[in-house]
Amino acid sequence: MEPEILTTQQTHAPVKTIVETRAVTRDYPSGGGIVHALRGIDLRVLPGEFVALRGRSGSGKTTLLNILIGLDNPTSGEVFVLDQKLSSMSETERARLRRESVGMMFQNAHLFPSLTAQENVEIPLRLARVPSRKRTEMAQQALAHVGLGKRAHHRGMELSGGEQQRVALARALVHKPRFIIADEPTGNLDSLTGRDIIHLLRSIAHEEHIGMLIATHDAVLYKAADRVLNINDGQITEEVK
Ligand SMILES: Nc1ncnc2c1ncn2[C@@H]1O[C@H](COP(=O)(O)OP(=O)(O)OP(=O)(O)O)[C@@H](O)[C@H]1O
């Protein structure tokens, strides 16, 4: 049977926006008071846009990213992912949307060190019960896409930091997501390797019409981004480039 991941409308139907928020707030109760972590966020990422999110520690980045992928709920306001209103979806539907349409990257590649690059990339496909032959083919394609076709059988622990982050990118891309969210993907890399990853992310966003939102402190990434959003004390302003 064809796996669900390859057959849904959700994965392939054209969409107007990858992610959109309307007047999103998030309050946390804290020490008898309330922290207003997000204070009326309106943002939009379109297909193929490579957008940087810049903000100091405590500005609300993690809170926002979690809300955008439906791992947390806003206190008020609405979030739409691929034109679908998250608040109208069940937990199961949100989990499916994440599994099928969202790819994630972090500061650390989080590879299994004793598994090969290929095996690491196959993990999301295993979770989606993609049959073995198809899994191998999709993982090989994703690794080739990030320039690591020849490293497929190297174990995580045998790869450099930049190669590990490329494997993490291949793993984020392997199920052909529409939306990639990344939190400091170049934070642990030297500047040259970081630059490579940034240009790779950017060209993939543009070529494959994937919307990318990258939380970062990396000035090279601000330069490469189509747009830079500044988040400060739970509010967003767009930088004029
Ligand atoms: N579970 C929570 N309970 C109470 N306050 C919280 C909670 N999570 C976050 N906050 C507060 O909300 C604000 C935003 O936090 P958030 O983690 O989103 O910031 P950030 O920009 O991701 O910071 P960093 O870059 O350090 O990860 C901060 O003032 C933080 O202390």
The ligand as an SDF file (V2000), in Angstrom:
LIG
                    3D

 31 33  0  0  0  0  0  0  0  0999 V2000
    6.8990   28.0370   30.3340 N   0  0  0  0  0  0  0  0  0  0  0  0
    7.1150   29.3230   30.6220 C   0  0  0  0  0  0  0  0  0  0  0  0
    6.6520   29.8650   31.7610 N   0  0  0  0  0  0  0  0  0  0  0  0
    6.8450   31.1710   32.0570 C   0  0  0  0  0  0  0  0  0  0  0  0
    7.5210   32.0390   31.2630 N   0  0  0  0  0  0  0  0  0  0  0  0
    8.0150   31.5560   30.1210 C   0  0  0  0  0  0  0  0  0  0  0  0
    7.8620   30.1790   29.7340 C   0  0  0  0  0  0  0  0  0  0  0  0
    8.4750   29.9870   28.5270 N   0  0  0  0  0  0  0  0  0  0  0  0
    8.9940   31.1860   28.1850 C   0  0  0  0  0  0  0  0  0  0  0  0
    8.7330   32.1210   29.1220 N   0  0  0  0  0  0  0  0  0  0  0  0
    9.1000   33.5400   29.0810 C   0  0  0  0  0  0  0  0  0  0  0  0
    8.6350   34.0890   27.8500 O   0  0  0  0  0  0  0  0  0  0  0  0
    9.5800   34.9720   27.2770 C   0  0  0  0  0  0  0  0  0  0  0  0
    9.9850   34.4750   25.8890 C   0  0  0  0  0  0  0  0  0  0  0  0
   10.6940   33.2330   26.0140 O   0  0  0  0  0  0  0  0  0  0  0  0
   11.2700   32.4220   24.7390 P   0  0  0  0  0  0  0  0  0  0  0  0
   11.8070   31.1260   25.2670 O   0  0  0  0  0  0  0  0  0  0  0  0
   10.2220   32.3530   23.7020 O   0  0  0  0  0  0  0  0  0  0  0  0
   12.4620   33.3840   24.2760 O   0  0  0  0  0  0  0  0  0  0  0  0
   13.6000   33.1250   23.1660 P   0  0  0  0  0  0  0  0  0  0  0  0
   13.6170   34.3610   22.3340 O   0  0  0  0  0  0  0  0  0  0  0  0
   13.3860   31.8380   22.4990 O   0  0  0  0  0  0  0  0  0  0  0  0
   14.9230   33.0600   24.0500 O   0  0  0  0  0  0  0  0  0  0  0  0
   16.2720   32.1750   23.7730 P   0  0  0  0  0  0  0  0  0  0  0  0
   16.9020   32.7640   22.5470 O   0  0  0  0  0  0  0  0  0  0  0  0
   17.0650   32.4390   25.0350 O   0  0  0  0  0  0  0  0  0  0  0  0
   15.8460   30.7500   23.6390 O   0  0  0  0  0  0  0  0  0  0  0  0
   10.7510   35.0270   28.2470 C   0  0  0  0  0  0  0  0  0  0  0  0
   10.5480   36.1450   29.1010 O   0  0  0  0  0  0  0  0  0  0  0  0
   10.6100   33.7350   29.0430 C   0  0  0  0  0  0  0  0  0  0  0  0
   11.1260   33.8870   30.3420 O   0  0  0  0  0  0  0  0  0  0  0  0
  1  2  1  0
  2  3  1  0
  2  7  2  0
  3  4  2  0
  4  5  1  0
  5  6  2  0
  6  7  1  0
  6 10  1  0
  7  8  1  0
  8  9  2  0
  9 10  1  0
 10 11  1  0
 11 12  1  0
 11 30  1  0
 12 13  1  0
 13 14  1  0
 13 28  1  0
 14 15  1  0
 15 16  1  0
 16 17  2  0
 16 18  1  0
 16 19  1  0
 19 20  1  0
 20 21  2  0
 20 22  1  0
 20 23  1  0
 23 24  1  0
 24 25  2  0
 24 26  1  0
 24 27  1  0
 28 29  1  0
 28 30  1  0
 30 31  1  0
M  END
$$$$
